[in-house]
């Protein structure tokens, strides 16, 4: 027998070995593509159809097979290493509202309650825009719901939109559940419209109680009152409103006016007078930060 010839039996053994090697190689590529080990159950090309509610699973009387053990090759999500979703820390429960800004230098805050009102709010926004001044608007939910375009205009101009309840009730007369409805509904509306909830709230009539402080904090809001009340809701005339603002001006002062809830044409006219005078006196009209 020549040295390059091989017995028939030996050639058969080598062919069988080559075939087994090819099968193993195919199995490794299949695992990489399907995620199933060789010989394991094949991954379905389509997800199984959902079983309608109330429909039976396996045929009646047929014994259910044992559940498949999870594949050792299937990767599991590492949820423990995912960063937690950022949430703003809730403020503490206050016992009284803030009356002014602290450590503000010659800064003041202008605030307007009860709106937005399409008769007066646009003129106030226009005046503030003319002088490049930002202010705070404490809105009532029932007014904001029908004037969401003005709500967006406030936010687009950089003003702070705060919560002034839904229907302007006297808070201490309400049950805690009703207080939650008044504040929560308004916060929800502001968040849906502007994309973020309000961070400040003001009780109607400045009437606070323990429940309002607790619920406000649960909703992520700080309570803000005021330092100077223009009493514009009494409609005393443009002159008296201007004098109250200028006489009460000072570092950290928060001025209360209104852009709804009655005839606010005097409030609009007064703002056009005292705003440039405050700026000329060196005051910086701004909004608080949180």
C-alpha positions in Angstrom: 0.0 0.0 0.0 1.3 3.5 -0.9 1.9 6.0 1.9 -0.5 8.6 0.5 -3.4 6.1 0.4 -5.7 5.8 3.5 -7.9 2.9 4.6 -11.5 3.3 3.8 -12.5 3.1 7.5 -10.2 5.9 8.5 -11.5 8.2 5.7 -15.1 7.5 7.0 -14.0 8.6 10.5 -12.5 11.8 9.2 -15.7 12.7 7.2 -17.9 12.1 10.3 -15.6 14.4 12.3 -15.7 17.1 9.7 -19.5 17.0 9.6 -19.7 17.3 13.3 -17.4 20.3 13.3 -19.5 22.1 10.7 -22.6 21.4 12.7 -21.0 22.9 15.9 -19.9 26.0 13.9 -23.4 26.6 12.6 -24.8 26.2 16.1 -22.4 29.0 17.4 -23.5 31.4 14.7 -27.2 30.5 15.4 -26.7 31.3 19.1 -25.2 34.7 18.3 -28.1 35.5 16.0 -31.0 34.1 18.0 -29.8 34.1 21.6 -30.7 30.4 22.0 -28.1 27.6 22.9 -27.7 24.8 20.4 -30.4 22.2 20.9 -32.5 24.7 22.9 -36.0 26.0 21.9 -35.9 28.2 18.8 -36.9 31.9 19.3 -40.2 32.6 17.6 -40.1 34.9 14.6 -43.3 36.7 15.8 -44.5 37.3 19.4 -47.2 35.0 20.5 -50.8 36.2 20.1 -52.2 37.5 23.4 -54.8 35.4 25.1 -58.1 37.3 25.5 -59.3 38.0 28.9 -61.3 35.1 30.3 -60.2 32.7 27.6 -58.7 29.3 28.5 -55.0 28.7 28.1 -54.2 25.0 27.4 -56.9 22.7 26.2 -59.2 21.5 29.0 -57.9 18.3 30.5 -54.4 18.6 29.0 -51.7 18.7 31.6 -49.7 21.9 31.5 -46.0 21.4 30.8 -43.3 22.5 33.2 -42.3 26.2 32.8 -39.1 26.7 30.8 -36.1 27.8 32.9 -34.6 31.1 31.7 -31.7 30.6 29.3 -28.3 31.0 30.8 -27.3 32.8 27.7 -30.0 35.5 27.8 -28.7 38.9 29.1 -30.7 40.4 32.0 -31.2 44.2 32.3 -28.9 45.8 34.9 -31.6 48.0 36.4 -29.7 48.3 39.7 -27.1 50.3 37.8 -29.5 52.7 36.1 -29.4 56.3 37.4 -32.5 57.2 39.4 -35.0 59.7 37.9 -34.3 63.2 39.2 -37.0 64.6 41.3 -37.0 68.0 42.9 -36.9 67.9 46.7 -40.1 68.9 48.4 -40.0 72.1 50.4 -40.5 72.0 54.1 -44.0 72.7 55.6 -44.0 76.4 56.5 -46.0 78.0 59.4 -46.3 81.3 57.6 -45.8 82.6 54.1 -42.8 84.6 52.8 -43.5 88.3 52.9 -40.5 89.6 51.1 -37.2 88.5 49.4 -34.2 88.3 51.7 -30.7 89.4 50.8 -32.0 90.9 47.5 -30.1 94.2 47.4 -32.2 96.8 45.5 -34.4 94.1 44.0 -38.2 94.1 44.1 -40.9 91.7 42.9 -44.1 92.7 41.1 -46.9 90.2 41.4 -50.4 90.0 39.9 -53.3 87.9 41.1 -56.5 86.4 39.8 -55.9 86.2 36.1 -55.3 85.7 33.3 -57.9 88.0 32.0 -57.9 88.8 28.2 -59.1 92.4 29.0 -56.2 93.4 31.2 -53.4 90.8 31.2 -52.2 91.4 27.7 -51.6 95.1 28.5 -49.7 94.3 31.6 -47.6 91.8 29.7 -46.9 94.4 27.0 -45.7 97.0 29.6 -43.5 94.5 31.3 -42.0 93.4 28.0 -41.4 97.1 27.0 -39.1 97.5 30.0 -37.6 94.1 30.0 -39.1 93.2 33.4 -40.1 89.8 34.7 -43.0 89.5 37.3 -45.0 86.8 39.0 -48.6 85.9 38.0 -50.6 83.9 40.6 -53.3 82.5 38.4 -56.7 81.0 39.2 -57.4 77.6 37.5 -60.8 78.6 36.2 -59.4 81.7 34.5 -56.3 79.9 33.2 -58.4 77.0 31.7 -60.1 79.4 29.2 -57.0 81.6 28.6 -54.2 79.1 28.2 -52.7 81.2 25.4 -52.0 84.0 28.0 -50.6 81.4 30.3 -48.1 80.4 27.6 -47.3 84.0 26.9 -46.4 84.6 30.5 -44.0 81.7 30.5 -42.5 82.6 27.1 -41.7 86.1 28.5 -39.9 84.6 31.5 -42.5 85.4 34.1 -43.2 83.0 37.0 -46.6 81.4 37.0 -47.9 80.6 40.5 -50.9 78.9 41.9 -53.8 81.0 43.3 -56.3 78.1 43.7 -58.9 77.1 41.2 -62.0 79.2 42.2 -60.6 81.8 44.7 -62.3 80.4 47.8 -61.6 81.3 51.4 -59.2 78.5 52.2 -59.7 78.2 56.0 -63.4 77.4 55.4 -62.6 74.4 53.3 -62.1 70.7 54.2 -58.5 69.5 53.5 -59.8 67.4 50.6 -61.3 70.5 49.0 -58.1 72.5 49.5 -56.2 69.7 47.8 -58.7 69.9 44.9 -58.3 73.6 44.6 -54.5 73.6 44.6 -54.0 70.3 42.9 -56.3 71.0 39.9 -54.6 74.3 39.3 -51.1 72.8 39.5 -52.1 70.1 37.1 -53.5 72.6 34.6 -50.3 74.7 34.7 -48.1 71.6 34.3 -50.2 70.3 31.3 -50.0 73.7 29.7 -46.4 74.8 30.4 -44.7 71.5 30.9 -43.8 72.0 34.6 -45.8 72.5 37.8 -45.8 75.8 39.7 -43.2 76.3 42.5 -45.1 79.1 44.3 -48.6 79.6 45.5 -50.6 82.3 47.2 -53.8 81.8 49.2 -56.8 83.9 48.1 -57.3 86.9 50.4 -54.0 86.0 52.0 -55.9 83.6 54.2 -53.7 80.6 55.0 -54.1 77.7 57.4 -52.1 74.6 58.5 -53.7 72.4 55.9 -52.9 74.8 53.1 -49.2 74.9 54.1 -49.1 71.1 54.3 -50.8 70.5 51.0 -48.9 73.2 49.2 -45.6 71.6 50.3 -46.8 68.2 49.2 -47.4 69.7 45.7 -43.8 71.1 45.7 -44.8 74.8 46.3 -43.6 77.5 48.6 -46.1 80.1 50.0 -45.5 83.7 49.0 -47.6 86.6 50.4 -46.6 90.3 49.8 -45.1 93.3 51.4 -47.0 96.2 49.7 -50.7 95.9 48.9 -51.7 98.4 46.2 -55.4 97.9 47.2 -56.1 98.2 43.4 -59.1 95.8 43.9 -60.8 98.7 45.6 -60.4 100.8 42.4 -59.2 103.8 44.3 -57.8 105.5 41.1 -54.5 105.4 39.3 -52.8 108.0 41.5 -53.3 106.2 44.9 -52.1 103.0 43.4 -48.9 104.6 42.1 -48.2 106.4 45.4 -48.6 103.1 47.4 -46.0 101.4 45.2 -43.5 104.2 45.3 -43.9 104.9 49.0 -43.5 101.2 49.8 -40.6 100.6 47.5 -37.5 99.0 49.1 -35.0 96.1 48.9 -36.8 92.8 48.9 -40.3 94.2 48.7 -43.1 92.2 47.0 -45.8 94.3 45.5 -49.4 92.9 45.2 -51.6 94.0 42.2 -54.3 92.3 40.2 -54.9 91.6 36.5 -58.4 90.2 36.9 -61.4 90.0 39.3 -62.9 93.3 38.3 -62.2 96.5 36.4 -58.4 96.5 36.4 -57.9 99.4 34.0 -56.5 101.5 36.9 -53.9 98.7 37.6 -52.8 98.7 34.0 -52.4 102.5 33.9 -50.6 102.6 37.3 -48.1 100.1 36.1 -47.2 102.3 33.1 -46.4 105.1 35.6 -44.6 103.5 38.5 -42.6 100.9 36.6 -40.3 103.4 34.8 -40.0 105.4 38.0 -38.8 102.4 40.0 -36.2 101.6 37.3 -35.0 105.2 37.3 -34.6 105.0 41.1 -32.2 102.1 40.6 -34.5 99.2 41.5 -34.1 95.8 39.8 -37.5 94.3 39.2 -37.1 90.5 39.2 -38.5 87.2 40.4 -37.4 84.9 43.2 -35.3 81.8 42.4 -35.8 78.3 43.7 
